[in-house]
Every structure is written in C-alpha cells, then in structure tokens.
Amino acid sequence: MSKWLFITFLLTSVLQNIQAQDAKALVNKVREKLEKVNDYEAMGTLKTDVAFLKVPESNVNIFFKKPDHFKIRKEGGISIMPKGGVSINLNSMLVTDDFTAVPAGNSTIGNSPVTVVKLIPLSDNSDVVLTTMYIDEKNLLIRKAITTTKENGTYEMELTYGKYSEYGLPDKVVFVFNTKDYKIPKGVTFEYEEDQPQGQNAAKTQNKKGRLEISYKSYTINKGISDSVFK
C-alpha cells in the first residue's frame, strides 16, 4: 500500500510541477506581447465613482514608458488616484518575472474562457502579496486582475479590448478599489456630496468600493516620450 501511495504522490508532484511551468509560460507569453510597447500616449475619458466625492467626467491624457512609468493627466486639473494606482497599467504589473506562477483553474469573463493564474512575488520587498490574473489564452489578453498589497489594500481591474488588442492595450479599464485608500493630492479641493455622512457612518462610507473607469479613444505607440513627462 505504501508503495502505491508513494507512486501516487510522485505522479501528483510531477503533474503539479508541469502545470506550474505551463502557467509561468503562459504569463511570459502575455508579457512578451506587452513588451512590444516601449511607450505610449493615449487620449481618453475618466469617470470616477466615489461615494463621498463629486468628480465630473473628464478628458485625460495617459502616458506610459518602460519599465514602469505611468501617469494620467487631467485637462484643467489634477487626476486623483488610489494609492498604488500604477497597477492600473498592465505593462507595469508585469515588469519583472520574479514570481511563482500557480495554476488556479479556468473561468469565464463575459463570453471569453479564461485561464486563472495566481502570481506570488519572490521578493520580500515587494508591496504586492498576490495577483490573480484571468488570461484569455487564445488571444494572450488579461481580462481581469486582482491584486492584494501589503500597504494599500486590494484592487480589481477589468479590461475590454478592441482595435489595439494586438499590443495588449485595452479600449476600456474599470478599476475597483477600497475608498479608504483613496488619495487626494495636497492643495486640491473637490466638492463633497451634500448628504455626506458624519462620524461612524462616514467611516462606513469610506470603506465602500470606489471605481475608476478609463475609456481609451486613441493610442500613439512607440513614438518616444521624454522622462520629464513623469516628473
């Protein structure tokens, strides 16, 4: 009996190792696709849904440059982002291969079948604890990503693709976060909701989910961007 248990254990270990290698290979293929983009400037619209703030829809310019420079510039003002908001950009999320990939089954996002992979960083200095990616294996696109961090809570990102899918760049990103992690820049004033709750009720409100929705109108890809844009 012990012999068969040992054989079963050995076969199971081998199978799990093969599955882990397949998961890492899939993530690397997605990263290789994203690495075709050295930089981009995009135009789009930003919708912000936070329970205690009135933030109108606005036009924005979005900038990215390898390896992990990312910035959103709002017309006529300053964009406000959750802490750790750089993870709203996929190119920044996969800047390194210093992680363990763990297969986590299959699912469906919309009408697309996806492979679920959990990424565990190997570095103790990483703020990210765990990222779960829902990958459209056929098209090598990330349809959804959930990231848990040490300092800045958990973020969820859903992506919709269109004419820029060959670069792995989305037409739309919905970014969901805990409102208690919302960061308002110093010196920037926003109009608060008139019925904003006070005391304990305010704390409950600020622990609700907030949403950022970016709809991309166009991309200018690999034309070169100065580092000064990100200062």
Buried (B, 14 or more C-beta within 10 A) or exposed (E): EEEEEEEEEEEEEEEEEEEBEBBBEBBEEBBEBBBEBBBBBBEBBBBBBBBBBEBEEBEBBBBBBBEBBBBBBBEEEEBBBBBBBBBBBBBBBBBEEEBEBBBBEEEEBEEBBBBBBBBEBEEEEBBBEBBBBBBBBEBBBBBBBBBBBEEBBBBBBBBBBEEBBEBBBBBBBBBBBBBBBBEEEEEEEBEEEEEBBEEEEEEEBBEEEBBBBBBBEEBEBEEEBEEEBEE
